Amino acid sequence: MRSSQIGAVLICLAAAAGSGCTQQLVAESSACRNLVYKNGEVPRAEYLPCVGETMAVLDELDKQTEAALGGDRKARSAGRSSLRQLIALRQLAGGMQLLERRNDKTLVSLNVDIHNALTHYDAFYMLPILKEPDPFAQKSFDAAKAELDGGHRNYLEASRLYRFLK
């Protein structure tokens, strides 16, 4: 086998393993598992415990991302782990289906805020934070800070809505 074929096989194996890992990031007892949709939506009382788990991960992710922006490598690693867990929770709860219009407008707004926070944090962790004297150090920091600020703003709004719904 040539090296390009070996590389292709390794990529396929990694992708297959990654899809199964999503399930393993979430406890078997998670409230986000096996949600039952009735008339196209999950009843609020059944869904809020899942949101509670989601908000707990978002709480940690927000703190970790703030520390990661300051250069804390352990926080950056922990933040990436929390982000993967958050993505897994959202996928188990219904993924993009959670963003569809529902009768419960407050729940829809909450889901949109969670999704937007997740998207900003995801973008943050895609950006390298370069150090001086790299000529792009300030630009990379500014871009990462903008993503952190966007994630934090959406996280705070989701947190406010969640407290209101509890």
C-alpha positions in Angstrom: 0.0 0.0 0.0 1.2 3.5 -0.8 1.3 6.2 1.9 -1.7 8.0 0.4 -3.8 4.8 0.6 -2.7 4.3 4.2 -3.6 7.9 5.0 -7.0 7.5 3.5 -7.7 4.3 5.5 -6.6 6.0 8.7 -8.9 9.0 8.0 -11.8 6.6 7.5 -11.1 4.7 10.7 -10.8 8.0 12.6 -14.1 9.2 11.3 -15.8 5.9 12.1 -14.4 5.9 15.6 -15.3 9.6 16.2 -19.0 9.0 15.4 -19.2 6.4 18.1 -17.3 8.5 20.6 -20.0 11.1 20.6 -22.3 8.7 22.4 -19.6 7.9 25.0 -19.1 11.5 26.0 -22.6 11.6 27.6 -23.5 9.4 30.6 -26.0 6.7 30.1 -28.2 8.3 32.7 -28.3 11.7 30.8 -31.6 13.4 30.6 -30.7 14.2 26.9 -30.9 10.6 25.9 -34.1 9.2 24.5 -36.1 12.3 24.5 -39.6 11.6 23.2 -41.0 14.1 20.7 -44.7 14.6 20.8 -46.4 16.6 18.0 -43.0 17.5 16.7 -41.5 18.8 20.0 -40.3 17.6 23.4 -42.5 18.7 26.3 -40.8 21.4 28.4 -41.0 19.4 31.6 -39.2 16.5 29.9 -36.6 18.7 28.1 -35.6 21.1 30.9 -33.4 18.5 32.8 -31.5 18.1 29.5 -31.1 21.8 29.3 -29.8 21.8 32.9 -27.0 19.3 31.9 -26.3 21.5 28.8 -26.1 24.7 31.0 -23.7 22.9 33.4 -21.3 22.1 30.6 -21.7 25.7 29.2 -20.9 27.1 32.6 -17.6 25.2 32.6 -16.9 25.9 28.9 -17.3 29.7 29.4 -14.8 29.7 32.3 -12.3 27.5 30.5 -12.5 29.6 27.3 -11.9 32.8 29.2 -8.8 31.2 30.8 -7.7 29.7 27.4 -7.7 33.2 25.9 -5.3 34.2 28.7 -2.9 31.5 27.5 -3.8 28.7 29.9 -3.1 25.5 27.9 -4.8 23.2 30.4 -7.9 25.3 30.2 -7.8 25.2 26.4 -7.5 21.4 26.5 -10.4 21.1 29.0 -12.4 23.6 27.0 -12.1 21.5 23.9 -13.2 18.5 25.9 -16.2 20.4 27.3 -17.1 21.6 23.8 -17.1 18.0 22.5 -19.4 17.0 25.4 -21.7 20.0 24.7 -21.9 19.0 21.0 -22.7 15.4 22.0 -25.5 16.5 24.4 -27.0 18.7 21.7 -26.9 15.9 19.1 -28.5 13.5 21.5 -31.3 16.0 22.3 -32.2 16.4 18.7 -29.4 18.3 17.0 -30.5 20.9 14.4 -34.1 19.8 15.0 -33.9 21.8 18.3 -33.8 25.0 16.2 -37.1 24.4 14.4 -40.0 26.7 15.2 -42.2 25.3 17.9 -45.2 26.5 19.9 -43.0 27.2 22.9 -41.2 30.3 21.7 -39.2 30.8 24.9 -37.8 27.3 24.5 -36.9 28.0 20.8 -35.1 31.2 21.9 -33.2 29.2 24.5 -32.2 26.6 22.0 -31.0 29.3 19.5 -29.0 31.0 22.3 -27.3 27.7 23.2 -26.6 26.9 19.6 -25.1 30.4 19.0 -23.0 30.1 22.1 -21.8 26.7 21.0 -21.0 28.0 17.5 -18.9 30.9 18.9 -17.0 28.7 21.3 -16.4 26.2 18.5 -14.9 29.0 16.3 -12.8 30.1 19.3 -11.2 26.7 19.5 -10.5 26.6 15.8 -8.4 29.7 16.1 -4.7 29.5 17.1 -3.7 32.2 19.6 -0.3 33.3 18.3 2.4 34.8 20.5 4.5 37.8 19.9 6.7 38.4 17.8 4.5 36.7 15.2 3.1 39.5 13.0 -0.4 38.1 13.3 -0.4 37.7 17.1 -2.7 40.6 17.7 -5.1 39.7 14.9 -5.4 36.1 16.1 -6.0 37.3 19.7 -8.6 39.8 18.5 -10.4 37.2 16.5 -10.4 34.7 19.4 -11.6 37.5 21.8 -14.5 38.3 19.4 -15.6 34.7 19.4 -15.3 34.4 23.2 -17.3 37.6 23.6 -20.0 36.3 21.2 -20.1 33.0 23.0 -20.3 34.6 26.4 -23.1 36.9 25.4 -25.2 34.0 24.0 -24.3 31.9 27.1 -25.5 34.7 29.4 -28.8 35.0 27.5 -29.3 31.2 27.5 -28.6 31.1 31.2 -31.1 33.9 31.9 -33.8 32.1 29.8 -33.1 28.8 31.5 -33.5 30.4 35.0 -36.7 31.9 33.8 -38.0 28.5 32.6 -37.1 26.6 35.7 
